């Protein structure tokens, strides 16, 4: 190596103190968002078997988790509703007294402006067929008919108090119609966190249990093909042009290259979702004694930040925030 022995990169790795001093990537509670599931009518938390440590909350336990998230300085919570009944149109998503809108009101009442309350804006939790939009007579997801429902859903969530709405259905034009509807209803300050880059992924499996998904088949006609990268740039450009304030890549770990490309391409904040399957893999390996759980979690989240994500949605958010306080 040129310069050796005078030049020794190992000097900057020789102690914890020096490694901390020169660390290029930071991980802070404010960068973490906690996804949460709130189940309609639940009297006690319901464990999600494929995601050890994660539950479908009752309204009361959700409020406690939100208060803790605010106290720890998390960036926000992303709320998902789990209704007791579904229909082909996902009408529960529009109901002011539906579980998601109720959970939003609970969260805002609990945390106020100390924590960003974010809401998933998609129909899949509410449709009896499990797709992210309504179906046409041939059983295909009808993009344009779905858009009008997304617009109504966005206004319903903003009315309930959501600071941020997260359209995740991958319908063409979804950000634009939601932005217009929000502005027309007077919610000009409501932020849109667009799931701009969402791949049809095998790693979504545990999430289906978490929301009691009714899906049969797949979502490959509207979620992105995992072989494609340029398509991600196109989707991001369209969402920003339509009014997205933040863009997100989902999943995170199999698409760190996409996170990097998006971060280098845009000037808006970039989020990444450390999804259920990524969480489950680490938890399963750790439960079998194959990896050091705590180290693997921090390494996983640091890798997502290093790839370029400003914000990470992760089921470990609360736990990691607690650990970061004492590092």
C-alpha positions as CSV (number, residue, x, y, z in Angstrom):
1,X,0.0,0.0,0.0
2,X,1.4,3.4,-0.9
3,X,2.6,5.3,2.2
4,X,2.8,2.3,4.5
5,X,3.9,2.1,7.3
6,X,3.2,5.8,7.8
7,X,-0.4,5.5,6.5
8,X,-2.4,3.1,8.6
9,X,-6.2,3.2,8.3
10,X,-6.5,1.0,11.3
11,X,-5.6,3.9,13.5
12,X,-9.2,5.2,13.1
13,X,-10.6,1.8,14.2
14,X,-8.4,1.3,17.3
15,X,-11.0,2.2,19.9
16,X,-14.7,2.7,20.4
17,X,-14.1,6.4,21.0
18,X,-12.2,7.0,17.8
19,X,-14.7,4.8,15.8
20,X,-17.5,7.0,17.2
21,X,-15.7,10.2,16.3
22,X,-15.2,9.3,12.6
23,X,-18.5,7.4,12.0
24,X,-19.9,8.5,8.7
25,X,-23.4,7.4,9.3
26,X,-25.6,8.2,12.3
27,X,-28.7,6.5,13.7
28,X,-31.0,8.6,15.8
29,X,-34.5,8.2,17.2
30,X,-35.8,11.1,15.2
31,X,-35.0,9.1,12.0
32,X,-37.2,6.2,13.0
33,X,-40.9,5.7,12.4
34,X,-42.8,2.9,14.2
35,X,-45.5,1.0,12.1
36,X,-48.4,0.0,14.3
37,X,-51.5,-2.2,13.8
38,X,-54.7,-1.3,15.6
39,X,-57.4,-4.0,15.6
40,X,-61.1,-3.0,15.8
41,X,-62.8,-4.3,18.9
42,X,-59.7,-5.9,20.4
43,X,-59.8,-6.2,24.2
44,X,-56.1,-7.3,24.5
45,X,-53.1,-7.2,22.2
46,X,-53.0,-10.0,19.7
47,X,-49.5,-11.4,19.0
48,X,-48.5,-11.7,15.4
49,X,-46.8,-15.1,15.2
50,X,-44.6,-14.4,12.2
51,X,-43.4,-11.2,13.8
52,X,-42.3,-12.0,17.3
53,X,-42.7,-9.0,19.6
54,X,-45.2,-7.2,17.3
55,X,-48.9,-7.1,18.1
56,X,-52.2,-6.0,16.8
57,X,-53.0,-3.3,19.4
58,X,-56.1,-2.4,21.2
59,X,-57.0,1.2,21.2
60,X,-55.7,1.6,24.7
61,X,-52.4,-0.2,24.1
62,X,-51.9,1.8,21.0
63,X,-52.3,5.0,22.9
64,X,-49.6,3.8,25.4
65,X,-47.3,2.8,22.6
66,X,-47.8,6.2,21.0
67,X,-47.1,8.0,24.2
68,X,-43.8,6.0,24.6
69,X,-42.8,6.8,21.0
70,X,-43.3,10.5,21.6
71,X,-41.3,10.3,24.9
72,X,-38.4,8.6,23.1
73,X,-38.3,11.2,20.3
74,X,-39.3,9.0,17.4
75,X,-39.9,10.7,14.1
76,X,-43.5,9.3,14.0
77,X,-45.8,6.4,13.9
78,X,-47.4,4.8,10.8
79,X,-50.9,3.5,11.6
80,X,-52.6,0.6,10.0
81,X,-56.2,-0.4,10.8
82,X,-57.4,-4.0,11.1
83,X,-61.2,-4.0,10.7
84,X,-63.6,-6.7,11.8
85,X,-65.5,-6.6,8.5
86,X,-64.6,-6.0,4.9
87,X,-66.4,-5.4,1.6
88,X,-65.3,-5.3,-2.1
89,X,-65.1,-1.5,-2.0
90,X,-63.2,-1.2,1.3
91,X,-65.8,1.2,2.6
92,X,-64.4,1.0,6.1
93,X,-61.5,3.1,5.0
94,X,-63.8,6.0,4.4
95,X,-65.9,5.7,7.5
96,X,-65.1,8.4,10.0
97,X,-65.7,5.8,12.7
98,X,-63.7,3.1,11.0
99,X,-60.8,1.7,13.0
100,X,-58.1,3.5,11.2
101,X,-59.6,7.0,11.4
102,X,-60.5,6.3,15.1
103,X,-56.9,5.2,15.7
104,X,-55.6,8.5,14.1
105,X,-57.8,10.6,16.4
106,X,-56.6,8.6,19.4
107,X,-53.0,9.1,18.4
108,X,-53.3,12.8,17.8
109,X,-55.2,13.2,21.1
110,X,-52.4,11.3,22.9
111,X,-49.3,12.9,21.3
112,X,-50.5,16.2,19.9
113,X,-47.7,17.7,17.9
114,X,-44.9,15.9,19.8
115,X,-45.0,13.1,17.3
116,X,-46.0,12.9,13.6
117,X,-49.1,10.8,13.2
118,X,-48.9,9.0,9.8
119,X,-51.6,6.9,8.2
120,X,-51.4,4.2,5.6
121,X,-53.6,5.3,2.7
122,X,-54.6,2.1,0.9
123,X,-57.6,-0.1,0.7
124,X,-56.0,-3.6,1.1
125,X,-56.7,-3.9,4.8
126,X,-60.4,-3.1,4.1
127,X,-61.3,-5.0,0.9
128,X,-62.7,-8.5,1.1
129,X,-60.5,-9.5,-1.9
130,X,-57.4,-8.0,-0.3
131,X,-56.3,-5.9,-3.3
132,X,-55.2,-2.3,-3.0
133,X,-58.0,-1.0,-5.1
134,X,-61.5,-1.9,-6.3
135,X,-62.0,-4.5,-9.0
136,X,-63.6,-4.2,-12.4
137,X,-66.0,-6.7,-14.0
138,X,-63.1,-8.9,-15.1
139,X,-61.6,-9.0,-11.6
140,X,-58.7,-6.6,-12.4
141,X,-57.8,-3.7,-10.2
142,X,-59.4,-0.6,-11.6
143,X,-56.8,2.1,-11.4
144,X,-59.1,5.1,-12.1
145,X,-62.0,4.0,-10.0
146,X,-59.7,3.4,-7.1
147,X,-58.2,7.0,-7.3
148,X,-61.5,8.6,-6.4
149,X,-61.6,6.4,-3.2
150,X,-58.0,7.3,-2.4
151,X,-58.9,11.0,-2.6
152,X,-61.8,10.5,-0.2
153,X,-59.6,8.4,2.1
154,X,-56.9,11.1,2.2
155,X,-59.5,13.7,3.3
156,X,-61.0,11.4,5.9
157,X,-57.5,10.7,7.4
158,X,-56.6,14.4,7.4
159,X,-59.9,15.3,9.0
160,X,-59.2,12.7,11.7
161,X,-55.9,14.6,12.3
162,X,-53.2,12.8,10.4
163,X,-50.2,14.9,9.9
164,X,-48.9,12.7,7.1
165,X,-50.7,10.4,4.7
166,X,-48.9,7.5,3.1
167,X,-50.5,6.4,-0.2
168,X,-49.1,2.9,-0.7
169,X,-51.4,1.3,-3.3
170,X,-49.2,2.0,-6.4
171,X,-52.1,3.3,-8.5
172,X,-51.0,5.6,-11.3
173,X,-51.8,9.2,-10.5
174,X,-52.6,8.5,-6.8
175,X,-50.4,11.3,-5.4
176,X,-51.9,13.9,-7.7
177,X,-55.5,13.2,-6.9
178,X,-54.9,13.0,-3.1
179,X,-52.9,16.3,-3.2
180,X,-55.8,18.0,-5.1
181,X,-58.4,16.6,-2.7
182,X,-56.4,17.6,0.4
183,X,-55.9,21.1,-0.9
184,X,-59.5,21.6,-1.9
185,X,-60.6,20.5,1.6
186,X,-58.2,23.0,3.2
187,X,-55.5,20.5,4.3
188,X,-52.7,22.3,2.5
189,X,-50.2,21.5,5.2
190,X,-50.9,17.7,5.3
191,X,-47.7,16.0,4.1
192,X,-47.8,13.2,1.5
193,X,-45.2,10.4,2.1
194,X,-45.5,8.6,-1.2
195,X,-44.7,4.9,-1.4
196,X,-43.2,5.8,-4.7
197,X,-41.1,2.7,-5.1
198,X,-42.9,-0.5,-3.9
199,X,-41.8,-3.8,-5.3
200,X,-43.9,-7.0,-5.5
201,X,-41.9,-8.8,-2.9
202,X,-41.8,-12.2,-1.2
203,X,-40.7,-10.3,2.0
204,X,-44.3,-9.0,2.6
205,X,-45.5,-12.4,3.9
206,X,-45.6,-11.6,7.6
207,X,-47.4,-8.3,7.0
208,X,-50.3,-10.3,5.5
209,X,-50.8,-11.9,8.9
210,X,-50.5,-8.6,10.6
211,X,-53.4,-7.0,8.8
212,X,-55.4,-10.2,8.4
213,X,-55.1,-9.9,4.6
214,X,-57.8,-11.5,2.4
215,X,-55.6,-11.5,-0.6
216,X,-55.6,-14.3,-3.2
217,X,-53.2,-14.1,-6.1
218,X,-50.6,-11.4,-6.2
219,X,-50.1,-7.7,-6.9
220,X,-47.7,-7.9,-9.8
221,X,-49.9,-5.8,-12.1
222,X,-49.4,-2.7,-10.0
223,X,-46.4,-3.2,-7.7
224,X,-43.0,-3.0,-9.4
225,X,-41.0,-5.9,-10.9
226,X,-37.9,-6.6,-8.8
227,X,-35.8,-6.9,-11.9
228,X,-36.2,-3.2,-12.7
229,X,-34.3,-0.2,-11.4
230,X,-35.0,2.5,-14.0
231,X,-38.7,2.1,-13.4
232,X,-38.1,3.3,-9.8
233,X,-36.7,6.6,-11.0
234,X,-39.7,7.1,-13.3
235,X,-42.1,6.4,-10.5
236,X,-40.3,8.8,-8.1
237,X,-40.2,11.6,-10.7
238,X,-44.0,11.2,-11.4
239,X,-44.9,11.3,-7.6
240,X,-42.8,14.4,-7.0
241,X,-44.3,16.1,-10.0
242,X,-47.8,15.3,-8.5
243,X,-46.9,16.8,-5.2
244,X,-45.2,14.2,-3.0
245,X,-43.3,15.7,-0.1
246,X,-41.3,12.6,0.8
247,X,-40.7,9.5,-1.3
248,X,-40.2,5.9,0.0
249,X,-38.6,2.7,-1.1
250,X,-40.3,-0.5,0.1
251,X,-38.8,-3.1,0.9
252,X,-35.5,-1.8,2.1
253,X,-32.8,-4.5,2.4
254,X,-33.2,-6.2,-1.0
255,X,-33.3,-2.7,-2.6
256,X,-30.5,-0.8,-1.0
257,X,-29.2,-0.1,-4.5
258,X,-32.5,1.6,-5.3
259,X,-32.4,3.6,-2.1
260,X,-29.0,4.9,-3.1
261,X,-30.1,5.7,-6.7
262,X,-33.2,7.6,-5.4
263,X,-31.2,9.5,-2.8
264,X,-28.7,10.6,-5.5
265,X,-31.5,11.5,-7.9
266,X,-33.9,13.7,-5.8
267,X,-33.7,16.6,-3.4
268,X,-36.8,15.7,-1.3
269,X,-36.4,13.5,1.8
270,X,-36.2,9.7,1.1
271,X,-37.7,7.1,3.4
272,X,-37.2,3.3,3.4
273,X,-39.4,0.6,4.9
274,X,-37.6,-2.1,6.8
275,X,-40.5,-4.5,6.2
276,X,-42.0,-7.5,8.0
277,X,-40.0,-10.2,6.2
278,X,-36.8,-8.4,6.9
279,X,-37.7,-8.2,10.6
280,X,-38.8,-11.8,10.8
281,X,-35.6,-13.1,9.3
282,X,-33.5,-11.4,11.9
283,X,-35.8,-12.5,14.7
284,X,-35.9,-16.1,13.5
285,X,-32.1,-16.3,13.1
286,X,-31.6,-14.8,16.5
287,X,-34.1,-17.1,18.2
288,X,-32.1,-20.1,16.8
289,X,-28.9,-18.6,18.2
290,X,-27.4,-18.1,14.7
291,X,-26.7,-14.4,15.0
292,X,-26.3,-11.7,17.7
293,X,-29.8,-10.1,17.6
294,X,-28.9,-6.6,19.0
295,X,-25.9,-6.2,16.7
296,X,-27.8,-7.5,13.7
297,X,-30.6,-5.0,14.3
298,X,-28.3,-2.0,14.5
299,X,-26.2,-3.2,11.5
300,X,-29.4,-3.6,9.5
301,X,-30.7,-0.1,10.2
302,X,-27.3,1.5,9.8
303,X,-27.0,-0.1,6.4
304,X,-30.3,1.5,5.3
305,X,-29.2,4.9,6.5
306,X,-25.8,4.4,4.8
307,X,-27.6,3.6,1.5
308,X,-29.2,7.1,1.7
309,X,-32.5,6.8,3.6
310,X,-33.2,9.9,5.7
311,X,-36.0,8.1,7.5
312,X,-36.6,4.4,8.3
313,X,-39.9,2.7,9.1
314,X,-39.1,-0.2,11.3
315,X,-40.8,-2.4,13.9
316,X,-37.7,-2.1,16.0
317,X,-38.1,1.7,16.3
318,X,-39.0,1.9,20.0
319,X,-36.5,-0.7,21.1
320,X,-33.7,0.9,19.1
321,X,-34.5,4.4,20.4
322,X,-34.3,3.1,23.9
323,X,-30.8,1.6,23.2
324,X,-29.6,4.7,21.5
325,X,-30.2,6.8,24.6
326,X,-27.5,4.8,26.5
327,X,-24.9,4.4,23.8
